[in-house]
Amino acid sequence: VQLVESGGGLVQPGGSLRLSCAASGFTFSSTDMNWYRQAPGKAREWVASIPGAGNPTNYADSVKGRFAISRDNDKNTVYLQMNSLKPEDTAVYYCYAFWRWTSYWGQGTQVTVSS
């Protein structure tokens, strides 16, 4: 199983980024996918989830209305569209899957929101 995130970077407050997570090695289309994030000095926190069929999606209160999770099962890829970014969104963002009773994490992609 492999999860590879991309799309992070430096963005100004109010800006947007789209993260991608390319998955391989498991039955992607039937597996719930999640995004987590970890800010410096803080615990890793759940951000959003999406089931294999694509809905319903769920979000942490801190990102609801600003972030959108989606997936393309033909490309084995899950996305996180992040709008109206705030400095407190600065973190390493991780893709996560739980498959066959095992947790899998990507290597993470850094998102920095700063002027």
Beta strands, then each sheet from edge to edge (+ up, - down):
strand 1: 2-6
strand 2: 9-11
strand 3: 17-24
strand 4: 33-38
strand 5: 45-50
strand 6: 58-59
strand 7: 67-72
strand 8: 77-82
strand 9: 91-99
strand 10: 102-105
strand 11: 109-113
sheet 1: 1+ 3- 8+ 7-
sheet 2: 2+ 11+ 9- 4+ 5- 6+
sheet 3: 2+ 11+ 9- 10+
end
